[in-house]
Amino acid sequence: MTDFETSSSSGLTGGRPRRPRPRVVTLTEAAAGRVREIMANAEKTYVALRVGVKNGGCAGQEYTFAYAEEIAPMDEVVEDKGVTILIDPKAILFLIGSEIDYETSKLSSKFVFRNPNQTDACGCGESVTIVPAKALETD
């Protein structure tokens, strides 16, 4: 799988080729393994893990995770390393190009976002400031 996807198998929209679009998020092996573990140990069967962004915290925004029981019509569906991630449509521009990792240290373990759209974070690391991704320039 490449870092770009097309909207249809032919890549054509209205008779002309459509420019590939970047993947919204990717997962490291550690993050994919942890998501598989979480989903396997969930109380019931879910279709995916939903990732989003909400307003909150001292830096203005927080990343969110939730179990998804169904795929909503406007969800961005990301399949990576055997894991299905759903991105809330309102969060797409804030997450484009992000890599989700899972890190473990002596005192904690947590999901970590490496987000090129993140401009700041609070001191405790619980909230961030994110700007929407800019449109790619066309030649």
N, CA, C and O atoms as a GROMACS GRO file, in nm:
protein
  556
    1MET      N    1   0.085  -0.118   0.000
    1MET     CA    2   0.000   0.000   0.000
    1MET      C    3   0.089   0.124   0.000
    1MET      O    4   0.193   0.126   0.066
    2THR      N    5   0.049   0.226  -0.074
    2THR     CA    6   0.128   0.348  -0.084
    2THR      C    7   0.078   0.453   0.013
    2THR      O    8  -0.024   0.434   0.081
    3ASP      N    9   0.150   0.565   0.018
    3ASP     CA   10   0.108   0.674   0.105
    3ASP      C   11  -0.003   0.757   0.043
    3ASP      O   12  -0.050   0.853   0.103
    4PHE      N   13  -0.047   0.719  -0.078
    4PHE     CA   14  -0.154   0.791  -0.146
    4PHE      C   15  -0.261   0.694  -0.189
    4PHE      O   16  -0.233   0.578  -0.218
    5GLU      N   17  -0.384   0.742  -0.194
    5GLU     CA   18  -0.496   0.660  -0.237
    5GLU      C   19  -0.574   0.737  -0.341
    5GLU      O   20  -0.566   0.860  -0.345
    6THR      N   21  -0.650   0.668  -0.425
    6THR     CA   22  -0.740   0.735  -0.517
    6THR      C   23  -0.883   0.706  -0.476
    6THR      O   24  -0.909   0.612  -0.402
    7SER      N   25  -0.975   0.787  -0.524
    7SER     CA   26  -1.113   0.773  -0.481
    7SER      C   27  -1.186   0.660  -0.550
    7SER      O   28  -1.290   0.616  -0.501
    8SER      N   29  -1.137   0.612  -0.660
    8SER     CA   30  -1.201   0.500  -0.727
    8SER      C   31  -1.094   0.411  -0.786
    8SER      O   32  -0.978   0.449  -0.796
    9SER      N   33  -1.135   0.292  -0.826
    9SER     CA   34  -1.036   0.198  -0.878
    9SER      C   35  -0.974   0.248  -1.008
    9SER      O   36  -0.859   0.216  -1.037
   10SER      N   37  -1.048   0.326  -1.087
   10SER     CA   38  -0.993   0.377  -1.211
   10SER      C   39  -0.917   0.507  -1.191
   10SER      O   40  -0.834   0.544  -1.274
   11GLY      N   41  -0.946   0.577  -1.080
   11GLY     CA   42  -0.880   0.705  -1.056
   11GLY      C   43  -0.936   0.815  -1.143
   11GLY      O   44  -0.877   0.923  -1.150
   12LEU      N   45  -1.049   0.792  -1.209
   12LEU     CA   46  -1.107   0.892  -1.296
   12LEU      C   47  -1.230   0.954  -1.233
   12LEU      O   48  -1.312   0.886  -1.171
   13THR      N   49  -1.240   1.084  -1.249
   13THR     CA   50  -1.357   1.156  -1.202
   13THR      C   51  -1.398   1.249  -1.315
   13THR      O   52  -1.323   1.340  -1.351
   14GLY      N   53  -1.515   1.229  -1.371
   14GLY     CA   54  -1.561   1.316  -1.478
   14GLY      C   55  -1.474   1.310  -1.601
   14GLY      O   56  -1.464   1.408  -1.674
   15GLY      N   57  -1.409   1.197  -1.627
   15GLY     CA   58  -1.330   1.180  -1.748
   15GLY      C   59  -1.185   1.221  -1.738
   15GLY      O   60  -1.109   1.198  -1.832
   16ARG      N   61  -1.143   1.280  -1.628
   16ARG     CA   62  -1.001   1.316  -1.616
   16ARG      C   63  -0.941   1.250  -1.492
   16ARG      O   64  -1.012   1.226  -1.394
   17PRO      N   65  -0.813   1.222  -1.497
   17PRO     CA   66  -0.749   1.156  -1.381
   17PRO      C   67  -0.759   1.243  -1.257
   17PRO      O   68  -0.744   1.365  -1.263
   18ARG      N   69  -0.783   1.178  -1.146
   18ARG     CA   70  -0.790   1.249  -1.018
   18ARG      C   71  -0.657   1.235  -0.948
   18ARG      O   72  -0.598   1.127  -0.942
   19ARG      N   73  -0.609   1.346  -0.895
   19ARG     CA   74  -0.481   1.346  -0.824
   19ARG      C   75  -0.493   1.260  -0.700
   19ARG      O   76  -0.591   1.271  -0.626
   20PRO      N   77  -0.395   1.172  -0.674
   20PRO     CA   78  -0.401   1.092  -0.552
   20PRO      C   79  -0.402   1.182  -0.430
   20PRO      O   80  -0.339   1.288  -0.429
   21ARG      N   81  -0.473   1.139  -0.327
   21ARG     CA   82  -0.477   1.220  -0.206
   21ARG      C   83  -0.397   1.150  -0.096
   21ARG      O   84  -0.390   1.027  -0.092
   22PRO      N   85  -0.338   1.228  -0.007
   22PRO     CA   86  -0.258   1.167   0.100
   22PRO      C   87  -0.346   1.091   0.198
   22PRO      O   88  -0.463   1.125   0.218
   23ARG      N   89  -0.289   0.988   0.258
   23ARG     CA   90  -0.362   0.914   0.362
   23ARG      C   91  -0.376   1.005   0.483
   23ARG      O   92  -0.286   1.082   0.516
   24VAL      N   93  -0.489   0.996   0.548
   24VAL     CA   94  -0.514   1.083   0.663
   24VAL      C   95  -0.420   1.046   0.777
   24VAL      O   96  -0.352   1.134   0.831
   25VAL      N   97  -0.415   0.919   0.815
   25VAL     CA   98  -0.325   0.874   0.921
   25VAL      C   99  -0.260   0.741   0.882
   25VAL      O  100  -0.313   0.666   0.800
   26THR      N  101  -0.146   0.716   0.942
   26THR     CA  102  -0.082   0.585   0.934
   26THR      C  103  -0.054   0.540   1.076
   26THR      O  104  -0.053   0.620   1.170
   27LEU      N  105  -0.032   0.411   1.092
   27LEU     CA  106  -0.002   0.353   1.223
   27LEU      C  107   0.136   0.289   1.221
   27LEU      O  108   0.176   0.231   1.121
   28THR      N  109   0.207   0.299   1.331
   28THR     CA  110   0.330   0.222   1.345
   28THR      C  111   0.290   0.079   1.380
   28THR      O  112   0.175   0.053   1.414
   29GLU      N  113   0.384  -0.012   1.373
   29GLU     CA  114   0.356  -0.152   1.412
   29GLU      C  115   0.312  -0.158   1.558
   29GLU      O  116   0.223  -0.236   1.592
   30ALA      N  117   0.376  -0.078   1.644
   30ALA     CA  118   0.340  -0.079   1.787
   30ALA      C  119   0.196  -0.033   1.807
   30ALA      O  120   0.122  -0.092   1.885
   31ALA      N  121   0.156   0.073   1.737
   31ALA     CA  122   0.019   0.123   1.751
   31ALA      C  123  -0.081   0.022   1.696
   31ALA      O  124  -0.185  -0.003   1.758
   32ALA      N  125  -0.053  -0.035   1.581
   32ALA     CA  126  -0.144  -0.134   1.522
   32ALA      C  127  -0.160  -0.254   1.615
   32ALA      O  128  -0.270  -0.304   1.634
   33GLY      N  129  -0.050  -0.300   1.672
   33GLY     CA  130  -0.056  -0.413   1.765
   33GLY      C  131  -0.139  -0.381   1.888
   33GLY      O  132  -0.217  -0.465   1.934
   34ARG      N  133  -0.124  -0.261   1.941
   34ARG     CA  134  -0.202  -0.222   2.060
   34ARG      C  135  -0.350  -0.207   2.026
   34ARG      O  136  -0.436  -0.246   2.105
   35VAL      N  137  -0.382  -0.152   1.909
   35VAL     CA  138  -0.522  -0.140   1.869
   35VAL      C  139  -0.584  -0.278   1.853
   35VAL      O  140  -0.696  -0.302   1.898
   36ARG      N  141  -0.511  -0.371   1.790
   36ARG     CA  142  -0.562  -0.509   1.776
   36ARG      C  143  -0.589  -0.570   1.914
   36ARG      O  144  -0.691  -0.636   1.933
   37GLU      N  145  -0.499  -0.548   2.009
   37GLU     CA  146  -0.514  -0.600   2.145
   37GLU      C  147  -0.637  -0.539   2.214
   37GLU      O  148  -0.716  -0.610   2.276
   38ILE      N  149  -0.652  -0.408   2.202
   38ILE     CA  150  -0.766  -0.339   2.264
   38ILE      C  151  -0.897  -0.390   2.204
   38ILE      O  152  -0.992  -0.418   2.277
   39MET      N  153  -0.901  -0.402   2.072
   39MET     CA  154  -1.024  -0.446   2.006
   39MET      C  155  -1.056  -0.591   2.043
   39MET      O  156  -1.173  -0.626   2.060
   40ALA      N  157  -0.956  -0.676   2.055
   40ALA     CA  158  -0.978  -0.816   2.090
   40ALA      C  159  -1.031  -0.831   2.233
   40ALA      O  160  -1.105  -0.924   2.263
   41ASN      N  161  -0.992  -0.738   2.322
   41ASN     CA  162  -1.034  -0.745   2.462
   41ASN      C  163  -1.156  -0.658   2.494
   41ASN      O  164  -1.194  -0.646   2.610
   42ALA      N  165  -1.216  -0.597   2.392
   42ALA     CA  166  -1.333  -0.512   2.414
   42ALA      C  167  -1.451  -0.596   2.464
   42ALA      O  168  -1.457  -0.716   2.440
   43GLU      N  169  -1.544  -0.530   2.532
   43GLU     CA  170  -1.662  -0.597   2.588
   43GLU      C  171  -1.750  -0.660   2.482
   43GLU      O  172  -1.816  -0.761   2.507
   44LYS      N  173  -1.753  -0.601   2.363
   44LYS     CA  174  -1.831  -0.657   2.253
   44LYS      C  175  -1.755  -0.633   2.123
   44LYS      O  176  -1.648  -0.572   2.123
   45THR      N  177  -1.810  -0.680   2.014
   45THR     CA  178  -1.744  -0.666   1.885
   45THR      C  179  -1.773  -0.529   1.825
   45THR      O  180  -1.888  -0.488   1.815
   46TYR      N  181  -1.667  -0.460   1.786
   46TYR     CA  182  -1.679  -0.329   1.722
   46TYR      C  183  -1.621  -0.339   1.581
   46TYR      O  184  -1.538  -0.426   1.554
   47VAL      N  185  -1.665  -0.250   1.492
   47VAL     CA  186  -1.617  -0.255   1.354
   47VAL      C  187  -1.482  -0.186   1.337
   47VAL      O  188  -1.408  -0.217   1.245
   48ALA      N  189  -1.450  -0.090   1.426
   48ALA     CA  190  -1.326  -0.015   1.411
   48ALA      C  191  -1.302   0.070   1.534
   48ALA      O  192  -1.381   0.073   1.628
   49LEU      N  193  -1.190   0.138   1.531
   49LEU     CA  194  -1.157   0.238   1.632
   49LEU      C  195  -1.174   0.374   1.567
   49LEU      O  196  -1.118   0.399   1.460
   50ARG      N  197  -1.249   0.463   1.631
   50ARG     CA  198  -1.274   0.596   1.577
   50ARG      C  199  -1.172   0.693   1.638
   50ARG      O  200  -1.153   0.696   1.760
   51VAL      N  201  -1.108   0.772   1.553
   51VAL     CA  202  -1.010   0.871   1.596
   51VAL      C  203  -1.061   1.008   1.555
   51VAL      O  204  -1.112   1.026   1.444
   52GLY      N  205  -1.048   1.105   1.645
   52GLY     CA  206  -1.095   1.239   1.614
   52GLY      C  207  -1.021   1.344   1.693
   52GLY      O  208  -0.920   1.317   1.758
   53VAL      N  209  -1.073   1.464   1.686
   53VAL     CA  210  -1.017   1.580   1.756
   53VAL      C  211  -1.135   1.654   1.817
   53VAL      O  212  -1.239   1.671   1.753
   54LYS      N  213  -1.120   1.698   1.942
   54LYS     CA  214  -1.226   1.779   2.005
   54LYS      C  215  -1.163   1.899   2.072
   54LYS      O  216  -1.044   1.900   2.103
   55ASN      N  217  -1.244   2.001   2.095
   55ASN     CA  218  -1.198   2.119   2.167
   55ASN      C  219  -1.185   2.085   2.314
   55ASN      O  220  -1.272   2.019   2.371
   56GLY      N  221  -1.075   2.130   2.376
   56GLY     CA  222  -1.056   2.106   2.518
   56GLY      C  223  -0.911   2.119   2.558
   56GLY      O  224  -0.823   2.130   2.473
   57GLY      N  225  -0.888   2.118   2.687
   57GLY     CA  226  -0.752   2.126   2.739
   57GLY      C  227  -0.696   2.266   2.731
   57GLY      O  228  -0.755   2.355   2.670
   58CYS      N  229  -0.581   2.286   2.793
   58CYS     CA  230  -0.524   2.420   2.799
   58CYS      C  231  -0.463   2.467   2.667
   58CYS      O  232  -0.444   2.587   2.648
   59ALA      N  233  -0.432   2.374   2.574
   59ALA     CA  234  -0.378   2.414   2.444
   59ALA      C  235  -0.487   2.425   2.338
   59ALA      O  236  -0.460   2.470   2.226
   60GLY      N  237  -0.610   2.385   2.371
   60GLY     CA  238  -0.721   2.410   2.280
   60GLY      C  239  -0.787   2.288   2.219
   60GLY      O  240  -0.908   2.292   2.193
   61GLN      N  241  -0.712   2.179   2.194
   61GLN     CA  242  -0.770   2.061   2.132
   61GLN      C  243  -0.711   1.934   2.192
   61GLN      O  244  -0.601   1.934   2.247
   62GLU      N  245  -0.787   1.826   2.181
   62GLU     CA  246  -0.743   1.695   2.229
   62GLU      C  247  -0.774   1.590   2.125
   62GLU      O  248  -0.875   1.598   2.055
   63TYR      N  249  -0.686   1.491   2.113
   63TYR     CA  250  -0.713   1.375   2.027
   63TYR      C  251  -0.811   1.284   2.101
   63TYR      O  252  -0.807   1.273   2.223
   64THR      N  253  -0.899   1.220   2.026
   64THR     CA  254  -0.996   1.130   2.087
   64THR      C  255  -0.991   0.992   2.023
   64THR      O  256  -0.957   0.978   1.906
   65PHE      N  257  -1.024   0.891   2.103
   65PHE     CA  258  -1.037   0.753   2.059
   65PHE      C  259  -1.170   0.700   2.112
   65PHE      O  260  -1.207   0.730   2.225
   66ALA      N  261  -1.240   0.623   2.031
   66ALA     CA  262  -1.365   0.561   2.076
   66ALA      C  263  -1.389   0.435   1.994
   66ALA      O  264  -1.346   0.425   1.879
   67TYR      N  265  -1.458   0.340   2.053
   67TYR     CA  266  -1.501   0.223   1.977
   67TYR      C  267  -1.609   0.266   1.878
   67TYR      O  268  -1.690   0.352   1.909
   68ALA      N  269  -1.609   0.206   1.760
   68ALA     CA  270  -1.712   0.236   1.661
   68ALA      C  271  -1.795   0.112   1.635
   68ALA      O  272  -1.743   0.006   1.601
   69GLU      N  273  -1.927   0.126   1.653
   69GLU     CA  274  -2.018   0.015   1.628
   69GLU      C  275  -2.060   0.008   1.481
   69GLU      O  276  -2.102  -0.097   1.433
   70GLU      N  277  -2.048   0.120   1.411
   70GLU     CA  278  -2.082   0.122   1.268
   70GLU      C  279  -2.000   0.229   1.198
   70GLU      O  280  -1.946   0.320   1.262
   71ILE      N  281  -1.993   0.217   1.067
   71ILE     CA  282  -1.923   0.315   0.986
   71ILE      C  283  -2.027   0.416   0.936
   71ILE      O  284  -2.121   0.379   0.866
   72ALA      N  285  -2.010   0.542   0.972
   72ALA     CA  286  -2.101   0.647   0.929
   72ALA      C  287  -2.074   0.681   0.782
   72ALA      O  288  -1.961   0.664   0.735
   73PRO      N  289  -2.174   0.728   0.709
   73PRO     CA  290  -2.157   0.755   0.566
   73PRO      C  291  -2.041   0.849   0.532
   73PRO      O  292  -1.979   0.833   0.427
   74MET      N  293  -2.011   0.945   0.616
   74MET     CA  294  -1.905   1.042   0.585
   74MET      C  295  -1.771   1.009   0.652
   74MET      O  296  -1.676   1.086   0.638
   75ASP      N  297  -1.762   0.898   0.724
   75ASP     CA  298  -1.635   0.861   0.788
   75ASP      C  299  -1.528   0.834   0.684
   75ASP      O  300  -1.554   0.777   0.578
   76GLU      N  301  -1.406   0.875   0.715
   76GLU     CA  302  -1.289   0.837   0.636
   76GLU      C  303  -1.243   0.703   0.692
   76GLU      O  304  -1.212   0.694   0.811
   77VAL      N  305  -1.236   0.600   0.609
   77VAL     CA  306  -1.196   0.467   0.654
   77VAL      C  307  -1.051   0.446   0.618
   77VAL      O  308  -1.013   0.457   0.501
   78VAL      N  309  -0.969   0.418   0.718
   78VAL     CA  310  -0.827   0.394   0.697
   78VAL      C  311  -0.797   0.250   0.738
   78VAL      O  312  -0.823   0.210   0.852
   79GLU      N  313  -0.744   0.173   0.646
   79GLU     CA  314  -0.699   0.036   0.673
   79GLU      C  315  -0.547   0.040   0.672
   79GLU      O  316  -0.486   0.074   0.571
   80ASP      N  317  -0.484   0.004   0.783
   80ASP     CA  318  -0.338   0.004   0.790
   80ASP      C  319  -0.292  -0.106   0.885
   80ASP      O  320  -0.335  -0.112   1.000
   81LYS      N  321  -0.205  -0.190   0.836
   81LYS     CA  322  -0.144  -0.296   0.917
   81LYS      C  323  -0.249  -0.384   0.986
   81LYS      O  324  -0.231  -0.424   1.101
   82GLY      N  325  -0.357  -0.415   0.915
   82GLY     CA  326  -0.459  -0.503   0.968
   82GLY      C  327  -0.555  -0.438   1.066
   82GLY      O  328  -0.629  -0.508   1.134
   83VAL      N  329  -0.555  -0.306   1.073
   83VAL     CA  330  -0.640  -0.233   1.166
   83VAL      C  331  -0.729  -0.137   1.086
   83VAL      O  332  -0.684  -0.075   0.990
   84THR      N  333  -0.855  -0.126   1.128
   84THR     CA  334  -0.946  -0.030   1.066
   84THR      C  335  -0.965   0.087   1.160
   84THR      O  336  -1.006   0.071   1.276
   85ILE      N  337  -0.936   0.206   1.109
   85ILE     CA  338  -0.951   0.330   1.183
   85ILE      C  339  -1.054   0.415   1.110
   85ILE      O  340  -1.048   0.426   0.987
   86LEU      N  341  -1.147   0.474   1.182
   86LEU     CA  342  -1.244   0.566   1.124
   86LEU      C  343  -1.208   0.708   1.170
   86LEU      O  344  -1.183   0.732   1.288
   87ILE      N  345  -1.207   0.799   1.076
   87ILE     CA  346  -1.177   0.938   1.107
   87ILE      C  347  -1.304   1.019   1.090
   87ILE      O  348  -1.368   1.016   0.985
   88ASP      N  349  -1.341   1.091   1.195
   88ASP     CA  350  -1.456   1.180   1.192
   88ASP      C  351  -1.430   1.284   1.082
   88ASP      O  352  -1.321   1.341   1.076
   89PRO      N  353  -1.528   1.310   0.994
   89PRO     CA  354  -1.506   1.405   0.885
   89PRO      C  355  -1.458   1.542   0.931
   89PRO      O  356  -1.381   1.607   0.860
   90LYS      N  357  -1.502   1.588   1.050
   90LYS     CA  358  -1.459   1.719   1.100
   90LYS      C  359  -1.312   1.720   1.140
   90LYS      O  360  -1.253   1.827   1.155
   91ALA      N  361  -1.252   1.603   1.158
   91ALA     CA  362  -1.113   1.596   1.203
   91ALA      C  363  -1.013   1.574   1.090
   91ALA      O  364  -0.892   1.585   1.112
   92ILE      N  365  -1.060   1.543   0.971
   92ILE     CA  366  -0.970   1.506   0.861
   92ILE      C  367  -0.863   1.611   0.836
   92ILE      O  368  -0.744   1.578   0.832
   93LEU      N  369  -0.902   1.737   0.818
   93LEU     CA  370  -0.802   1.840   0.788
   93LEU      C  371  -0.701   1.861   0.901
   93LEU      O  372  -0.590   1.909   0.876
   94PHE      N  373  -0.739   1.826   1.023
   94PHE     CA  374  -0.646   1.840   1.136
   94PHE      C  375  -0.551   1.722   1.147
   94PHE      O  376  -0.446   1.734   1.211
   95LEU      N  377  -0.586   1.609   1.087
   95LEU     CA  378  -0.506   1.487   1.104
   95LEU      C  379  -0.427   1.445   0.980
   95LEU      O  380  -0.344   1.354   0.989
   96ILE      N  381  -0.450   1.507   0.865
   96ILE     CA  382  -0.382   1.464   0.741
   96ILE      C  383  -0.231   1.456   0.763
   96ILE      O  384  -0.169   1.552   0.809
   97GLY      N  385  -0.175   1.343   0.728
   97GLY     CA  386  -0.030   1.322   0.738
   97GLY      C  387   0.018   1.274   0.874
   97GLY      O  388   0.139   1.260   0.894
   98SER      N  389  -0.072   1.249   0.968
   98SER     CA  390  -0.032   1.208   1.103
   98SER      C  391   0.008   1.062   1.108
   98SER      O  392  -0.044   0.978   1.035
   99GLU      N  393   0.100   1.033   1.196
   99GLU     CA  394   0.138   0.895   1.228
   99GLU      C  395   0.100   0.873   1.374
   99GLU      O  396   0.132   0.953   1.462
  100ILE      N  397   0.031   0.761   1.399
  100ILE     CA  398  -0.005   0.726   1.536
  100ILE      C  399   0.090   0.617   1.582
  100ILE      O  400   0.105   0.514   1.515
  101ASP      N  401   0.155   0.638   1.695
  101ASP     CA  402   0.248   0.542   1.752
  101ASP      C  403   0.197   0.503   1.891
  101ASP      O  404   0.108   0.568   1.946
  102TYR      N  405   0.253   0.397   1.947
  102TYR     CA  406   0.222   0.356   2.084
  102TYR      C  407   0.355   0.341   2.155
  102TYR      O  408   0.438   0.260   2.115
  103GLU      N  409   0.374   0.418   2.260
  103GLU     CA  410   0.500   0.418   2.334
  103GLU      C  411   0.480   0.371   2.476
  103GLU      O  412   0.380   0.403   2.540
  104THR      N  413   0.577   0.296   2.526
  104THR     CA  414   0.575   0.248   2.663
  104THR      C  415   0.704   0.291   2.730
  104THR      O  416   0.813   0.270   2.677
  105SER      N  417   0.691   0.351   2.850
  105SER     CA  418   0.807   0.389   2.930
  105SER      C  419   0.792   0.325   3.068
  105SER      O  420   0.698   0.249   3.091
  106LYS      N  421   0.884   0.355   3.157
  106LYS     CA  422   0.877   0.299   3.292
  106LYS      C  423   0.752   0.341   3.366
  106LYS      O  424   0.699   0.264   3.447
  107LEU      N  425   0.702   0.462   3.339
  107LEU     CA  426   0.590   0.515   3.416
  107LEU      C  427   0.457   0.523   3.340
  107LEU      O  428   0.353   0.545   3.401
  108SER      N  429   0.460   0.504   3.209
  108SER     CA  430   0.334   0.517   3.135
  108SER      C  431   0.340   0.446   3.000
  108SER      O  432   0.447   0.409   2.951
  109SER      N  433   0.224   0.428   2.944
  109SER     CA  434   0.213   0.382   2.806
  109SER      C  435   0.099   0.460   2.744
  109SER      O  436  -0.004   0.482   2.808
  110LYS      N  437   0.118   0.502   2.619
  110LYS     CA  438   0.018   0.588   2.558
  110LYS      C  439   0.034   0.591   2.406
  110LYS      O  440   0.140   0.561   2.352
  111PHE      N  441  -0.077   0.629   2.340
  111PHE     CA  442  -0.073   0.656   2.198
  111PHE      C  443  -0.014   0.795   2.180
  111PHE      O  444  -0.044   0.887   2.256
  112VAL      N  445   0.070   0.810   2.078
  112VAL     CA  446   0.136   0.937   2.050
  112VAL      C  447   0.108   0.972   1.904
  112VAL      O  448   0.124   0.889   1.815
  113PHE      N  449   0.067   1.097   1.882
  113PHE     CA  450   0.045   1.146   1.746
  113PHE      C  451   0.166   1.225   1.701
  113PHE      O  452   0.213   1.314   1.771
  114ARG      N  453   0.216   1.191   1.584
  114ARG     CA  454   0.318   1.273   1.518
  114ARG      C  455   0.244   1.342   1.404
  114ARG      O  456   0.225   1.286   1.296
  115ASN      N  457   0.202   1.465   1.432
  115ASN     CA  458   0.110   1.536   1.344
  115ASN      C  459   0.177   1.660   1.286
  115ASN      O  460   0.212   1.751   1.362
  116PRO      N  461   0.197   1.665   1.154
  116PRO     CA  462   0.261   1.782   1.094
  116PRO      C  463   0.176   1.910   1.107
  116PRO      O  464   0.227   2.019   1.083
  117ASN      N  465   0.050   1.897   1.142
  117ASN     CA  466  -0.040   2.012   1.157
  117ASN      C  467  -0.044   2.065   1.300
  117ASN      O  468  -0.107   2.167   1.326
  118GLN      N  469   0.023   1.997   1.392
  118GLN     CA  470   0.025   2.039   1.532
  118GLN      C  471   0.128   2.149   1.548
  118GLN      O  472   0.243   2.133   1.509
  119THR      N  473   0.085   2.260   1.607
  119THR     CA  474   0.175   2.374   1.623
  119THR      C  475   0.222   2.396   1.766
  119THR      O  476   0.319   2.468   1.789
  120ASP      N  477   0.153   2.333   1.863
  120ASP     CA  478   0.188   2.355   2.004
  120ASP      C  479   0.126   2.244   2.087
  120ASP      O  480   0.035   2.174   2.041
  121ALA      N  481   0.174   2.228   2.209
  121ALA     CA  482   0.118   2.132   2.304
  121ALA      C  483   0.133   2.189   2.444
  121ALA      O  484   0.223   2.268   2.470
  122CYS      N  485   0.044   2.148   2.533
  122CYS     CA  486   0.054   2.194   2.671
  122CYS      C  487   0.169   2.119   2.740
  122CYS      O  488   0.221   2.022   2.686
  123GLY      N  489   0.208   2.165   2.855
  123GLY     CA  490   0.319   2.106   2.927
  123GLY      C  491   0.296   1.962   2.970
  123GLY      O  492   0.392   1.884   2.975
  124CYS      N  493   0.173   1.924   3.000
  124CYS     CA  494   0.146   1.788   3.045
  124CYS      C  495   0.126   1.692   2.928
  124CYS      O  496   0.124   1.570   2.947
  125GLY      N  497   0.113   1.746   2.806
  125GLY     CA  498   0.098   1.661   2.689
  125GLY      C  499  -0.041   1.609   2.663
  125GLY      O  500  -0.060   1.523   2.577
  126GLU      N  501  -0.140   1.660   2.736
  126GLU     CA  502  -0.277   1.612   2.720
  126GLU      C  503  -0.355   1.686   2.613
  126GLU      O  504  -0.454   1.634   2.561
  127SER      N  505  -0.313   1.808   2.578
  127SER     CA  506  -0.384   1.882   2.475
  127SER      C  507  -0.284   1.946   2.380
  127SER      O  508  -0.166   1.962   2.412
  128VAL      N  509  -0.334   1.982   2.262
  128VAL     CA  510  -0.249   2.033   2.154
  128VAL      C  511  -0.319   2.147   2.082
  128VAL      O  512  -0.439   2.170   2.098
  129THR      N  513  -0.241   2.219   2.004
  129THR     CA  514  -0.295   2.317   1.911
  129THR      C  515  -0.268   2.263   1.772
  129THR      O  516  -0.154   2.232   1.737
  130ILE      N  517  -0.374   2.253   1.691
  130ILE     CA  518  -0.362   2.197   1.556
  130ILE      C  519  -0.426   2.294   1.458
  130ILE      O  520  -0.533   2.348   1.484
  131VAL      N  521  -0.358   2.317   1.346
  131VAL     CA  522  -0.416   2.399   1.239
  131VAL      C  523  -0.457   2.306   1.126
  131VAL      O  524  -0.393   2.202   1.106
  132PRO      N  525  -0.561   2.341   1.051
  132PRO     CA  526  -0.601   2.256   0.938
  132PRO      C  527  -0.489   2.246   0.835
  132PRO      O  528  -0.414   2.342   0.815
  133ALA      N  529  -0.478   2.131   0.771
  133ALA     CA  530  -0.377   2.112   0.666
  133ALA      C  531  -0.405   2.206   0.552
  133ALA      O  532  -0.521   2.235   0.521
  134LYS      N  533  -0.300   2.253   0.489
  134LYS     CA  534  -0.315   2.339   0.372
  134LYS      C  535  -0.333   2.254   0.248
  134LYS      O  536  -0.280   2.143   0.241
  135ALA      N  537  -0.406   2.304   0.152
  135ALA     CA  538  -0.427   2.234   0.027
  135ALA      C  539  -0.293   2.216  -0.045
  135ALA      O  540  -0.209   2.306  -0.043
  136LEU      N  541  -0.274   2.101  -0.107
  136LEU     CA  542  -0.154   2.077  -0.185
  136LEU      C  543  -0.160   2.161  -0.310
  136LEU      O  544  -0.265   2.173  -0.373
  137GLU      N  545  -0.047   2.219  -0.347
  137GLU     CA  546  -0.043   2.298  -0.468
  137GLU      C  547  -0.040   2.206  -0.589
  137GLU      O  548   0.024   2.100  -0.585
  138THR      N  549  -0.108   2.246  -0.695
  138THR     CA  550  -0.107   2.167  -0.817
  138THR      C  551  -0.014   2.230  -0.917
  138THR      O  552   0.007   2.352  -0.916
  139ASP      N  553   0.043   2.148  -1.002
  139ASP     CA  554   0.136   2.199  -1.104
  139ASP      C  555   0.062   2.256  -1.221
  139ASP      O  556   0.124   2.304  -1.317
   0.00000   0.00000   0.00000
